[in-house]
């Protein structure tokens, strides 16, 4: 029942049927989910058992109550923080999955696209020989690509997974790093290992390495090879040169699928050097069998601050509007 308090509105709601498990999942640990909603929408939420009170500007209070109701219906299991953030961003895809949504076979049974762009990305990977995923950090470009590779290996539609990255980041050079070649390149490939371990489990990944069903290597190791019946992923592709990108794309053999991911706002090549990712998007835009998926800050599924950071840097990179001089 609404109660007006000047410019603010107080909404009261009782969740029925009463379910203590759902209420616990809705509120989160120490009511953390409620605090997140309060901060995002500028409202105050109080509750006693199944009775909730939302106090704030009319539109925001109504939005908060609708969000609480939607989350309550989803709360049979604990609600991940990223789910809450996407709901706050208005992601209706979390409530209603498209009929053609891709279902991936990994150790995470709930793994799926969380935004419309992520769903499009998965569709593109499923239906194209080569797919480019371009966008800011935290949008799931690499993680979803690795998930598709694991799914393909589990279903035996490929014989192996090949993951690669250019060993050029943040201006650092491999020669100045300690250890042998394997130890030098390992830090650059660590995010790919992390995704594999989460999606397959440590023991299963180790066994796949032992039988050469998974290979993780720097991009330079791809030269001269032809990769048949493989799922091949090139990560951090913004740090390739056009020559390296062409070399990688021409490694794709029969029965193989390739995914190229990168963020063109984080290029660490020497000043003035052309990024192979930017060049490839221009050169290959009309080539049949290749798809390009572009992500934005709306697809970020990390901490909400990451999306705000991406937007701030995007705004700062735009040229300033020239001021007209008055006469």
C-alpha positions as MATLAB code, in Angstrom:
seq = 'XXXXXXXXXXXXXXXXXXXXXXXXXXXXXXXXXXXXXXXXXXXXXXXXXXXXXXXXXXXXXXXXXXXXXXXXXXXXXXXXXXXXXXXXXXXXXXXXXXXXXXXXXXXXXXXXXXXXXXXXXXXXXXXXXXXXXXXXXXXXXXXXXXXXXXXXXXXXXXXXXXXXXXXXXXXXXXXXXXXXXXXXXXXXXXXXXXXXXXXXXXXXXXXXXXXXXXXXXXXXXXXXXXXXXXXXXXXXXXXXXXXXXXXXXXXXXXXXXXXXXXXXXXXXXXXXXXXXXXXXXXXXXXXXXXXXXXXXXXXXXXXXXXXXXXXXXXXXXXXXXXXXXXX';
ca = [
       0.000    0.000    0.000;
       1.515    3.394   -0.989;
       1.872    6.259    1.481;
       2.925    9.712    0.249;
       5.463   11.651    2.304;
       5.975   14.946    0.512;
       8.029   14.323   -2.633;
       8.809   10.774   -1.477;
       6.662    7.686   -1.491;
       6.555    4.877    1.044;
       5.544    1.513   -0.398;
       4.664   -1.454    1.784;
       4.558   -5.027    0.529;
       4.101   -8.471    2.056;
       5.658  -11.377    0.182;
       3.290  -14.311   -0.151;
       3.385  -17.201    0.097;
       5.773  -16.757    2.991;
       9.067  -18.586    2.354;
      11.979  -18.058    4.734;
      14.522  -19.515    2.304;
      13.518  -17.141   -0.484;
      13.520  -14.183    1.908;
      17.020  -15.043    3.102;
      18.314  -15.295   -0.468;
      16.493  -12.094   -1.419;
      18.079  -10.051    1.370;
      21.537  -11.554    0.957;
      24.205  -12.022    3.653;
      23.640   -9.390    6.362;
      21.036   -7.755    4.060;
      23.795   -6.937    1.556;
      21.447   -7.226   -1.454;
      19.076   -4.701    0.100;
      21.961   -2.281    0.748;
      23.070   -2.655   -2.894;
      19.562   -1.785   -4.131;
      19.368    1.186   -1.743;
      22.661    2.600   -3.013;
      21.845    2.050   -6.680;
      18.329    3.513   -6.589;
      18.607    6.072   -3.798;
      15.884    4.542   -1.599;
      15.645    3.099    1.903;
      14.435   -0.452    2.479;
      13.268   -1.789    5.837;
      11.783   -5.197    6.519;
      10.445   -7.353    9.274;
      10.100  -10.996    8.272;
       8.047  -11.000    5.051;
       6.890   -7.370    5.368;
       8.953   -4.812    3.436;
       8.852   -1.014    3.350;
      10.499    1.035    0.592;
      10.934    4.790    1.113;
      12.106    7.072   -1.691;
      11.129    9.109   -4.771;
       8.014    7.693   -6.380;
       9.624    6.248   -9.530;
      12.638    4.802   -7.675;
      10.543    3.353   -4.844;
       8.265    1.663   -7.370;
      11.280    0.324   -9.300;
      12.817   -1.021   -6.091;
       9.626   -2.822   -5.116;
       9.234   -4.361   -8.585;
      12.876   -5.478   -8.442;
      12.374   -7.044   -5.008;
       9.358   -8.961   -6.302;
      11.275  -10.218   -9.355;
      14.235  -11.273   -7.213;
      11.942  -13.044   -4.729;
      10.569  -15.170   -7.565;
      14.145  -16.087   -8.574;
      15.363  -16.739   -5.027;
      14.993  -20.516   -4.756;
      18.797  -20.486   -4.629;
      21.254  -17.814   -3.395;
      21.326  -14.805   -5.715;
      24.790  -14.006   -7.113;
      25.877  -10.380   -6.895;
      26.272  -10.172  -10.676;
      22.647  -11.259  -11.132;
      21.518   -8.410   -8.889;
      23.651   -5.898  -10.774;
      22.249   -6.993  -14.123;
      18.706   -6.777  -12.767;
      19.421   -3.245  -11.579;
      20.580   -2.501  -15.119;
      17.201   -3.689  -16.417;
      18.316   -6.989  -17.884;
      15.023   -8.736  -18.568;
      16.954  -11.609  -20.188;
      17.565  -12.969  -16.699;
      13.848  -13.536  -16.242;
      12.971  -14.704  -19.741;
      15.517  -16.578  -21.805;
      15.090  -16.560  -25.587;
      13.762  -19.787  -27.106;
      17.056  -20.247  -28.990;
      19.304  -19.527  -25.978;
      22.555  -21.499  -26.069;
      22.962  -24.087  -23.291;
      26.602  -24.947  -22.551;
      27.864  -28.189  -21.038;
      30.408  -27.185  -18.376;
      30.936  -27.682  -14.656;
      28.709  -24.632  -14.108;
      25.127  -25.752  -14.810;
      23.821  -22.174  -14.696;
      26.240  -20.852  -17.307;
      24.470  -18.869  -20.034;
      24.409  -15.445  -21.609;
      23.487  -12.797  -19.045;
      22.808   -9.938  -21.454;
      21.325   -9.748  -24.972;
      24.800   -9.090  -26.394;
      26.245  -12.114  -24.607;
      23.435  -14.264  -26.026;
      24.193  -12.892  -29.508;
      27.889  -13.661  -28.959;
      27.108  -17.280  -28.100;
      24.867  -17.563  -31.165;
      27.616  -16.146  -33.375;
      30.182  -18.602  -32.011;
      27.775  -21.494  -32.593;
      27.014  -20.548  -36.190;
      30.228  -19.004  -37.569;
      33.682  -20.423  -38.205;
      35.368  -17.307  -36.789;
      33.850  -14.879  -34.280;
      35.296  -11.616  -32.988;
      34.310  -10.436  -29.507;
      35.316   -6.792  -29.040;
      34.597   -4.704  -25.959;
      35.664   -3.558  -22.489;
      36.882   -5.618  -19.566;
      34.350   -7.635  -17.587;
      31.911   -8.324  -20.420;
      32.581  -12.073  -20.543;
      34.325  -12.148  -23.936;
      37.077  -14.563  -22.939;
      35.166  -16.522  -20.310;
      32.243  -17.320  -22.621;
      34.609  -18.235  -25.446;
      36.447  -20.683  -23.171;
      33.061  -22.037  -22.016;
      32.093  -22.684  -25.651;
      35.422  -24.429  -26.199;
      34.905  -26.638  -23.131;
      31.367  -27.418  -24.303;
      32.646  -28.410  -27.770;
      35.318  -30.662  -26.237;
      32.828  -32.294  -23.850;
      30.498  -33.053  -26.772;
      33.434  -34.334  -28.881;
      32.670  -31.866  -31.668;
      36.374  -30.909  -31.521;
      39.397  -32.976  -30.536;
      41.260  -30.269  -28.669;
      41.239  -26.706  -27.366;
      44.011  -24.276  -28.295;
      44.242  -21.038  -26.302;
      46.731  -18.329  -27.172;
      47.678  -14.753  -26.308;
      50.272  -12.315  -27.623;
      53.019  -11.945  -24.991;
      52.925   -8.148  -25.122;
      51.255   -6.310  -22.273;
      51.642   -3.029  -20.390;
      54.949   -2.238  -22.109;
      56.759   -5.185  -20.493;
      59.219   -7.367  -22.402;
      59.684  -11.080  -21.852;
      63.465  -10.839  -21.805;
      63.417   -8.898  -18.556;
      61.290  -11.512  -16.752;
      62.990  -14.232  -14.657;
      62.939  -17.944  -15.491;
      62.861  -20.074  -18.618;
      60.473  -19.479  -21.541;
      57.561  -21.371  -19.921;
      57.923  -19.329  -16.737;
      58.181  -16.101  -18.709;
      54.939  -16.582  -20.656;
      52.880  -18.224  -17.887;
      51.698  -14.930  -16.295;
      50.279  -13.802  -19.640;
      48.289  -17.011  -20.022;
      47.081  -17.259  -16.413;
      43.544  -15.864  -17.080;
      42.993  -18.669  -19.593;
      44.093  -21.302  -17.069;
      41.777  -19.780  -14.452;
      38.760  -20.020  -16.767;
      39.573  -23.635  -17.639;
      39.918  -24.665  -13.990;
      36.579  -23.077  -13.092;
      34.720  -24.600  -16.035;
      36.247  -28.094  -15.999;
      37.812  -28.625  -12.585;
      41.540  -28.811  -11.835;
      41.945  -32.594  -12.175;
      40.070  -32.776  -15.472;
      42.125  -29.925  -16.925;
      45.387  -31.580  -15.897;
      44.350  -34.863  -17.556;
      43.344  -32.969  -20.717;
      46.803  -31.338  -20.810;
      48.458  -34.740  -20.390;
      46.667  -36.174  -23.425;
      47.198  -32.946  -25.430;
      43.454  -32.207  -25.558;
      44.202  -28.682  -24.280;
      47.088  -26.492  -25.346;
      47.870  -23.025  -23.986;
      50.682  -21.181  -25.747;
      51.889  -17.701  -26.729;
      50.848  -16.521  -30.184;
      54.360  -16.867  -31.643;
      54.050  -20.653  -31.235;
      51.172  -20.728  -33.747;
      53.309  -19.849  -36.767;
      53.540  -22.552  -39.417;
      50.782  -24.727  -37.969;
      47.395  -25.837  -39.294;
      44.831  -26.489  -36.576;
      42.229  -29.072  -37.646;
      39.300  -30.237  -35.486;
      40.165  -27.694  -32.812;
      38.499  -24.855  -30.925;
      41.032  -22.019  -31.131;
      40.843  -18.810  -29.066;
      43.056  -15.752  -29.465;
      42.719  -13.553  -26.377;
      43.964   -9.960  -25.889;
      43.989   -9.621  -29.678;
      44.257   -5.826  -29.515;
      47.973   -6.419  -28.857;
      48.604   -8.239  -32.121;
      50.033   -6.625  -35.227;
      48.135   -6.981  -38.529;
      50.739   -9.555  -39.620;
      50.246  -11.613  -36.450;
      46.470  -11.460  -36.810;
      46.638  -12.676  -40.417;
      48.995  -15.471  -39.332;
      46.588  -16.589  -36.599;
      43.422  -16.480  -38.722;
      45.067  -18.552  -41.448;
      45.881  -21.313  -38.911;
      42.194  -22.334  -38.786;
      41.771  -25.750  -40.438;
      38.944  -28.154  -41.261;
      36.464  -28.873  -38.481;
      37.797  -25.988  -36.427;
      36.213  -22.917  -34.886;
      38.045  -19.711  -33.954;
      37.224  -16.931  -31.513;
      39.172  -13.672  -31.280;
      38.660  -11.431  -28.245;
      40.055   -8.039  -27.335;
      39.524   -4.540  -25.981;
      40.634   -1.821  -28.392;
      40.723    0.729  -25.547;
      43.636   -1.148  -23.916;
      46.258   -1.441  -26.645;
      49.809   -1.937  -25.325;
      51.635   -1.973  -28.653;
      54.413    0.548  -29.295;
      53.160    4.038  -30.031;
      52.063    4.403  -33.640;
      51.740    0.650  -34.279;
      48.494   -0.560  -35.835;
      46.452   -3.037  -33.795;
      45.739   -6.240  -35.677;
      42.283   -6.374  -34.096;
      41.269   -2.954  -35.416;
      42.742   -3.779  -38.812;
      40.972   -7.158  -38.991;
      37.574   -5.686  -38.180;
      38.022   -3.263  -41.082;
      39.434   -5.771  -43.576;
      37.114   -8.698  -42.808;
      33.784   -6.967  -42.242;
      32.250   -8.399  -45.435;
      33.847  -11.870  -45.342;
      31.268  -14.654  -45.160;
      31.624  -16.999  -42.185;
      32.986  -14.303  -39.849;
      30.874  -12.568  -37.183;
      31.711   -9.562  -35.022;
      30.068   -9.028  -31.626;
      30.595   -5.634  -29.988;
      30.176   -5.343  -26.226;
      29.585   -2.151  -24.227;
      29.653   -1.188  -20.548;
      26.042   -2.429  -20.341;
      27.412   -5.972  -20.689;
      29.871   -5.700  -17.784;
      29.111   -8.426  -15.238;
      31.797   -7.572  -12.712;
      31.556   -5.100   -9.841;
      29.223   -2.203  -10.856;
      32.132    0.198  -10.440;
      33.797   -1.428  -13.481;
      30.957   -0.290  -15.758;
      31.202    3.249  -14.374;
      34.980    3.239  -14.913;
      34.511    2.104  -18.542;
      31.955    4.871  -19.157;
      34.222    7.496  -17.560;
      37.173    6.549  -19.756;
      34.959    6.470  -22.862;
      33.683    9.954  -22.055;
      37.212   11.253  -21.434;
      38.434    9.885  -24.776;
      35.806   11.770  -26.780;
      37.014   15.039  -28.311;
      35.801   18.086  -26.426;
      33.062   20.144  -28.051;
      34.660   23.386  -29.280;
      33.300   26.528  -27.688;
      32.052   29.319  -29.901;
      33.595   32.697  -29.239;
      31.190   35.494  -28.547;
      31.669   38.758  -30.368;
];
